[in-house]
Each structure stands twice: as C-alpha cells, then as structure tokens.
Amino acid sequence: DADVTQTPRNRITKTGKRIMLECSQTKGHDRMYWYRQDPGLGLRLIYYSFDVKDINKGEISDGYSVSRQAQAKFSLSLESAIPNQTALYFCATSDHIGKEAFFGQGTRLTVV
Amino acid sequence: DAKTTQPTSMDCAEGRAANLPCNHSTISGNEYVYWYRQIHSQGPQYIIHGLKNNETNEMASLIITEDRKSSTLILPHATLRDTAVYYCIVRVPLAGGGADGLTFGKGTHLIIQP
C-alpha cells in the first residue's frame, strides 16, 4: 500500500459544485501539504499543516479550504469549483525533521 | 527563498552519467539545496539534499560549489527510467527544521536516450 493515498484519482465536476479531495498517510508524519500543478508548470503550494491544530495558507490558497481531521488525514475542498481550478493536485507529508517530503500519486481534477 | 535557474531540457545516453546543473546565485547561508524528480505526472520523488558539503546516496550525488552559488546533480549511470523532470529547490526549512512548503519551478526535463 502507498504511504500517501489520495482519493479520488480522477474527477470531473461542474462549475459551482463543491468538491473534496482526500489524503491519508501511513507515515506517521506531523506535516501535510496540498499542491497543485498546471500543465508545463511546477508545483505550487496551496495549504500546509504542521499538526491537527495548525493550518497555514500557501502561495495560492484563494478558492480553497482544508481540514486536518486527524494526524493521518488532510482534505482539500473547493467550495465552488471554477474551470481554472482544473489541475493535478498532490498531497505530501514530511516529519518534523523533514529531510524529504513524500508525495501521493495525485488527483486529476477537471472542472467543466 | 532563493531563485534557481535550470536548463529547460537535457539529453543523456543510457549508461552514461547525467549531470544536471542548477544556479542559485542569491542563496543565503542557511538555505539548503534539495533535488526532486517527477516521472510523467506521478508524485514528485525526493532525491537528495545538502547545505554546503557534497552528498551521495543510493540514487545520486550532489556537488555544491564552494561559494554555494551553483550545484550539480549527478546520476552516475542513467537508465531509461531516469527520464523525468528534475527540480532544484533552494529553501530555508521552516520552524522545526523541516523541508516545508517546497517551491517547485519548471525544472529540467531529462531525456535518457537508448
């Protein structure tokens, strides 16, 4: 089983719909992150969390919200999806020493 | 975070060493150099990181110049499976010493030729 699991792997949704992307990890890490990647571009940080009581905005948080339900779970929500949120979304984790981040396999989201 | 400059793409013959350069001329004294790679739309994979000393692990070697303004990632014997986008990231770890909030640029698309 993967250390970092994202669900769903693919999703098509309509403009204006609320959608939640889920991430769970078995690494036992405190720190979790959500990134998005657009075609031909690098990853950009949306939100990150150092523990269940800590949520921080990243570079591009507008239009997104997150919930850290437990140490192992970090979900990303689009309250009212819009087409320019069509992208590949990655969840990642790292421990408090954090020499490396572990990424999930990604969720491909299409907003039509 | 210091900005990095990497070539857009590089080719390397299978079995040869792949040397990927990265310029980070504005790096500050407490910023680390990290390398990740991303194989076609998969999640990025950590390769190696360093502060000022050269580093080696089972995947690669990292050579950092003495003035720390540039570095080179070396894949000693490239295989077809090493074809990927390689990201050089310079980052001050956030509170707690973690590799947090990595900022990924466009990276170098390394193509290993058979």
Interface residues (C-beta under 8 A of the other chain):
Chain A: V4 R31 Y33 Y35 Q37 G40 L41 G42 L43 R44 L45 Y48 F50 G58 E59 L88 F90 A92 S94 D95 H96 I97 G98 K99 E100 A101 F102 F103 G104 Q105 G106 R108
Chain B: Y36 S41 Q42 G43 P44 Q45 Y46 H49 Y87 P93 G96 G97 G98 A99 D100 G101 L102 T103 F104 G105 K106 G107
